[in-house]
Amino acid sequence: MQVSGQRVRILKDVEIKKGPVVYWMSREQRVKDNWALLYAQELAMERKAPLLVAFALAPRFLGATMRQYDFMLRGLACVEDDLAKSAIPFYLLEGLPEKALADFSTVVNASALVSDFDPLRIKREWKATMMTRLHIPFYEVDAHNIVPCWIASSKQEYGAYTLRPKLKRLLPDFLTDYPVLERHPYRMKRTDGRTDWKKVRTFLKIDRSADGIDSLESGESAAANALDHFLTQKLNDYDLRRNDPCLDGQSNLSPYLHFGQLAAQRVALEVNKARADQKSKEAFLEELIVRRELSDNFCFYNEAYDRFEGFPRWARESLNEHRNDKREYTYAVSQFEEAITHDTLWNAAQMEMVRKGKMHGYMRMYWCKKILEWTNSPEEALATAICLNDRYELDGRDPNGYAGIAWSIGGVHDRAWFDRKTFGKVRYMSYGGCQSKFDVEAYIKQNRVEP
């Protein structure tokens, strides 16, 4: 087989029957470089059966707004076009996957269902419910991580320093090039037409006030262009420019990686081949592979990844000791959202996220830690940060986001620091510290709050 069996988990093992293979596309919204789609095609070829791709569109999802749905739907329209070139039909199903996919599998008399791997609790709950309704084999393929999450580690890792050597040992086996998706020879006649993408939007029950980012193209081709731009224009200076929020030194690939329009494995392969500064390549691959896969590890092995209970014991105990500390400033969610705090740097970071759908990585840490400092409890800070991140960031509702917020507020993947007011032993960040790192006034001017 072209797809390593280590990338695949059998969620439900029952007797195989005849019929089409259905690939439930969810986290990996692309046609090229997709191990889950390739595995589904292998199963279909073995059985000389049609291959169908289905995406279940939930009417709402974890606080996502029209901003994120718009980007996703534009990308899925490209997926439908690209699949047609390989004679593979695409079905957009309206409703929660736990019912829509189970019903669809029954209607088409499917012989097997293949799904993407996703560590988020809601996705795992969907799959658990589906297993009670399905009467066919059900497989899960990790096409998101280079080293499959359950292979990289069997437990929650303490930090990058414990996961890094495990990944380094396994990468040679998994960081391989992709086979090409074949034009599928076994076809099932489809009676309905192509997806009406305008009509689809009327089905959504979401907040439509956060506008889409029209200036950012969506889809596999746009993702490939963004990768090419990064490799040719930014990679060589990445190590020097990446931590300065005033510079456009980051890759800007996160929305494409989050929506699965670009495979991290493809990015790693191309970075390794690129002629660029070695320190920059190593710095980028550390973030792309170690830090990103550490986030999946955290969400996969810690059910409370978005709750106070998910913090390490030392952080919980320390934060509890400081619950009653007097806060100099406190703000409601609406004040944070409107960027009307006393801190012009924080306000600028919030406005960068509201306007662009992204915030510089260094500023995300400062932004989040100040929410802890200016709310009445760690739980309130956690809820506020997740709410704002998921509402405005294109790459919200992602393990990277949950892990980053848990690091900032609850010391996840970090160590205990000096004890201080409100923060306890959780790492502190200050305005003055930012001033020593970059031109704070220039950043504020770039993202100023309009009067």
Buried (B, 14 or more C-beta within 10 A) or exposed (E): EEBBEBBBBEBBEEEEEEBBBBBBBBBBBBBBBBBBBBBBBBBBBEBEBBBBBBBBBBEEBBBBBBBBBBBBBBBBBBBBBBBEEBBBBBBBBEBBBBBBBBBBBEEBEBBBBBBBBBBBBBBBEBBEBBBEEBEBBBBBBBBBBBBBBBBBBEEBBBBBEBBBEBBEEBBEEBBEEBEEBBEBEBEBEEEEEEBEEEEBBEEBEBBEEBEBBEEBBBBBEBBBEBBEBBBEEBBBBBBBBBBBBBBEBBBBBBBBBBBBBBBBBBBBBBBEEBEBBEEBBEBBBEBBBBBBBBBBBBBBBBEEBBBBEBBBEBBBEBBEEBEEEEEEEEBEBEEBBBBEBEBBBBBBBBBBBBEBBBBBBBBBBBBBBBBBBBBEBBBBBBBBBBBBBBBBBBBBBBBBBBBBBBBBBBBBBBEBBEEBEBBBBBBBBEEEEBEEEBBBEEBBEEBEBEE
